[in-house]
Amino acid sequence: MDSAALTRLLQPDGWALLEKLPPYSEEAALRLSDGLRARGVDPDLVSAALTQSRLRARAATKFGDFAAGMLFTQHGLEQATRLGVGAHHARRYRAAGSQLVADLGCGLGGDAMALSALGIPVLAVEADEATAALATVNLRFFPTATVRHADALELDLAAEGVDAVFADPARRTRSGRRVFDPAAYAPPLADVLALREQVPALGVKIAPGVDRAELPADTHAQWVSVDGDVVEAGLWFGPLAPEGPGRSALLLAGEDAHTLTESDAVRGTDAAAPHAPPRAAAVRDVGDYLYEPDGAVIRAGLVARCAEDLDAGLLSEDIAYLTTDTPARTPFATGYRVLDHFVFSLKRLRGYLRERGVGRLTIKKRGTAVEPEKLRRQLSLAGEGEATIVLTRLRGRQSVLVVEPL
């Protein structure tokens, strides 16, 4: 959103228009736009208000009911921390006794909101002027939050009285393209990590696809998934990492939160170090049950740890499917009963499914080049039944497992 559109929206008439808009509907947007313009409302203001209405609708998945009173940009929303995840961030600062948190690269203010909700004073710093203005609007109900338009790395942390830092470096270019190299973050990750020389209590949000080999030895790295979708990784230092250096996976689903770390026997050893290669689980023949570890467990290199809890082994080396003969409940993996398995062949698979009247097919895959949608077309199924298949490798051979969810 350009600054002119933002200025108009923040005027009394612009804000009143935005607040009167009905819940956003793609189908009704054009009709609504035409109607407002016919009544003499400025077209640019109409466009800005409808854009915000659309972004608010999308933001509800991250901010819930709070989204209805917030302002967004497309890029800012994409990078914004979900409020539920931000709450877990904030609890680390509260447990550490933080008195003033500098939220560097605060964006739209999501993490500052979560910190403020726990009564923790926040200095939210944003280099982009328009984004800083939006953060000011979004944090207007939190008196302990202050927004400042400034370069985060030029802030004098000691002079401000900051005793903890949360940093969220930008991981997209101006055109919206994702940035995967930590050296290309804005500011670069190395510059952000250098802040712990001034303030040991440092937390940094990074992309979940980061190469674990690049992680510093003194961090606790945590990968977070929400309802099975890996949304971020966080690096925690000093008093913000009471677990000590290592790796963990945090899984959030509704009101539930579950954390997986290395076992006591491994924690504190080189194998549990943030930058260490993940431990390997043994490979086993297909058992009666299949388990698919959550993406955060896989990213954190904790598949072997998950296998220990399930008394399971890998179906194939370097593929994150686990198998066991004993079912178990775990929040860290999705379980399936194995009904059948055989070497992959299009002809055999088609015949197998048609024999059983399967018309609706769920296809899961790992470690194979088969494209699910292309395979679905090739199978040409038309029955009334449904089935789930897993395409993967068994002992190095392309194979099919027919499964049903537990």
N, C-alpha and C positions, 0 to 999 in steps of 0.2 A: 504494500500500500504506500503510495507516495505521500509526502508531507502535506500537500494541499488537501488531499482527500481526508487525511487524518484530522487536519485542522477543522474542516467542515463538520466531520462527525462529532467532534468534541464541543462544537457550538450547541447552544440549547436546542435549536431546531433540528440539528442533525441527530443529537442524542435522543430527542423525543421521537423522531421518526424511527430510529433503530429499535427503541424499546416498544414501539407499537406494532412492529412487524409480527405476523403470525409465525409459528414454527416453520422452518424452511422446508420447502418442497421443490424439487427440481422441476416438476411438471407445472407448478403454479407460479414459478419465479417470473417467467416472461409475461404472463398475464398481469401479475402484480406490478411489474415494472411499467408496463404500458398504461395501467390504470393510474399510477402515481404521476407519471409524466403528463397524462391527459388532464390531471388536476393542477398542473402547473408547477409541480415539484422539480427542482433543478435536476437534469439528467445525471450529472456527475455525482450529486448527493445520493440519488437513487441507486446508482451503481455501487457506490461505496457502502451504503447501508445493506444492500443485498449481498455483497461480498462478505461483509461481517456476519450476516445472518447465516450464510452457508458455512463459514468457518466455525461459527459457534456450534452449529449442528454436528460438524465433524469432531469438534473438540470435546463433545460430551463423553466420548469414550475415554478421554484422558482426565478430564476435570469434573465430570459428573454435573451436578446442578450448578456449580460455580461458573461453568462455561457461559451460562445465559447472561452473566453480568461482566464478561471479560471482552477484551479486544485482542485480535490476532493478526498475524501475517502468515502467509502460506509456509514460508521457510521456518519461521519461528515456531509454528505449531508442529511441524515435522520433527524438530529437534527438542521440543519441550518435554520435560520429565512428566510422566504421569503422576497425578497427585498421590496415588497410593504408594508408588515407588518413592516419591519425595518424602512421604511420611517416614519411611524406613531410613532414608538419609538423615532426616531431622532427629530421629531417635538416637543416632550415633552422637550427634552434637550435644544433645541433652545429657546423655550418659557420660560424656566427656566433661561436662560442666562448662561448656562454652558460654562466654559472656557477650561476645560480639563476633558474629560470623560475617566475613566478607564473601559475598556471592559474586564471583568474578565471571563476567559473561553471563549475566543473569537472564538474558533473553526476555521472554514475556513474563518472567517472575514466578514460575511454577515452584521451584525449590524454595525461593524466598517466602512464598505463601505457606508452604509446609513448615518451615522453620518458625515463621511468625505465629502460626496456629498453636505452636507449643510454647509461645511466649519468649522465644529466643530473639534478641535484637539482631537485625540484619542490615548490613550496608550492601545494597544491590548495585553493582557497577556494570554498565553496558556502554560499549563504544559507539554503537549505532544510535544516532539521535532519535530517529523515529521509533525504534524499538524501545529505547529508554522511556519515551513518552507513553507507550503502551503499557510498559511495566508499571509506571506510576499510576495509571488508571487501574490496572489489575490489583495493585496493592493498596488501594485507597482506603480500605477498611481495616488496615493493620497499622496501628500507630507506632509499633516497634520497628517498622521497615522504612528505610530511607533509600531512595533511588538516586543514583548519580550518573550523569553522562560523562564518561571518562575512559581512558585507556586503562584496562585492568592492571597491566604490568607496571604502570607508572604510579600506582597508588602507594603511598607511604604507610605501610601496614602498622608499623610501630606508632607513628604519630596519630593514627586513627584509633588506636587502642584495640586493634583486631587481635584476637587470640585463637581464631580458627578460620580456615579458608575452605570454601567449596568452589571449584572451578569447572566450567563446562565450555571448553574450547570449541569453536565452530568447526563442524566437520562436513560442511557443504560449501561449494563455490558460490559466487553470486548468481550463477545460472541455475543453481540447484543441484549440481552434480555432487554425488557423495565423494568424500575424501577418505581414503583408507590408510594413507601413510601418516603416522603420528607426527612426522616432521613437517607435514603440510597442514596440520591443524592451525587455526588462528585463535590465539597464539600457538606456536609449536609446543608439543607436549614436553619437550626437554626444558623449555623456559618456564612452563607451569610447575614442573617437578622441582625446579630450582627454588621455588618459594618456600619449600620445607626447611631451607636453611634459616629463614626468618621466622616462620611459623610451623612448628612440627606437626600441628594438627591440620593436616591437609587431606581433602577428599577431591577426587577428580573423576568426572564422568567421561568415559571414552567409548568408542565403537566396540561392540561385542566381538567383532571379527579380528581384533588385535592379535598379532603374533605373540604368543606367550613368551617366546624367547627374548622379546624386547622389554619385558617387564622388569622393574628394579627389584633387587633382592629384598628390600626392606618394606615392601608393600603387602597388604592383604588385598588380593584381587577377587572381586565377587561379580559373578555373572547373574543377571536377573531375567527371569521370564515371567510373563503375565498371561495366564490362561494358555500356556504352552508356546507363547510367542516370545523369543528372546529379544529384549528391548534395549539392553545396555550392559556395559561392564563398568564397575567402579573400582578405583584404586584408593585405598585408605591407609593413612600413615599415622604414626604416633598414637596419641590417646584415642583417636577415632577407630583404631584397629585393636580392640582388646583381645581379639583372637590371636594376634601376632601375625608375622609374615606367613603367607600361604595362599591357598585358593579355596573358594567355596562357590556354591550355587544356591541362589535364593529363588524359590518358586512361590509365586503369588497366584491364588485362585479364589476370587470372591473375598471373603473375610479370612481365609486361611493363608498361612505363611509357613513354609518349610525350608530349612537350611541344611545342605549337605556339605560336610567337610571331610577331610581325610580322617582315617581311623586314628585312635590314640597311639597305636603302634608306629604309625607312619608320620604323624604330625611332629614337626620339629626336625625332621631329617631332610637330607638333600632332595629326596624324592617328592617332598611336599612343597618345595620352594616354588615361588610364583612363576619363575622362568624355567622350571625343570620340565623335561618331556613327561607326558602322562604315563603312569604305570600301565602295563599291559595285563589283561586278563587272559586266562587260558582259553584255547579254542576247544569246543566240544561238538559232538554230534547233535543233531536236532533232538530236543527233548519234547515233552508234552506241552510246554508253554514257551511263548516268545515275549520278550519285554523290550520296548523301545524307550531308551532313556530320554528324558526331557532335553531340549536343546541346550539349556543352561548347564546341565550336567556334562554334556559332551564338550561344550566350549571350555568349561573349567578343567577338563582333563580328569574327570572323576568317574568315568565309566567303570574302571576296575573297582572303585570303591562301591559303586552301586551293585556290581556283580557280587561282591562279598556279602552284602545285605540280603541278596536274593539267592545265594548259593548257586550262582549261575556262571556260565561261561560264554564266550563269544561264538557266534555262528561262524564267523570268518575273521581272520586277522585284519585289523584296521577298519572294520565296519561295525558301527555301534548298534548291533542287535545282540541281545542276550538270550540265552536259552537255559531252561531248567526243567526238571521233572516235578518240581514242587511249587505250587502256586503260593504267592505271598502278596500281601497288601503293601504298597509303597507309593508315596506321593511323587517319587522321583522317576518313575517310568510307567508307561502304559502297557497293560498286560493283555495278552491274547492266548486263547487255546489253539494249539496247532492241530488242525483236522487232517491235513495231508501235505505232502511235499514231493516234488519231482523235478528233474532237470528241465529247464525251460525249452519249450518248443511251441511255436505259434499254433501248429496243427493240434498238438496234444492238448494245449490249454483251451483252445476253442471247443474241442470235442468234450472235454471234461466239464466245462461250464454249461454247454448246451444240454448235455445229458441231465444236468441237474436243474434245468429251467432257469438259469440265472440271466436276468436282464439288467439288473442294477449292480454295478461293480465298483467297489472302492479299491483303488490301486495305490499301494505304498511301495517305495523303492529306496534302496541305498546300495551303492557299489555296482550299479549297472547303467549302461547307456540307453536302455529302453525308455522311450518317451511315452508316458501313460496315456495321453490323449490320442497319440497315433496308434498305440496298441488297442485302445478302446474301439477306434474305428475299424481296425483290422479284424477284431473279434466279431463285430456285427451281432451283438447279443440282442435277443428280443423276448426273453422269458419274463415271468412274473416274480421270480425269486431274486434274492440279493446275496452277495458274497463279498468278502474282503480277501485280497491276495497281497502278498509281499514278494517283490522282486529283489533278489539279492544274490550273493555268491555263497555256496556251501562247499567248503574245501576247494575253493578256487573255480567252481563250475557255476555258470549262470543257472539259477534255480527259481522255482516258484514255491512259496508256502501258502497254503490255504488256511486261513485263520478266522476266529471269531472273537470279538472283544470280550474280555472278562467283565 
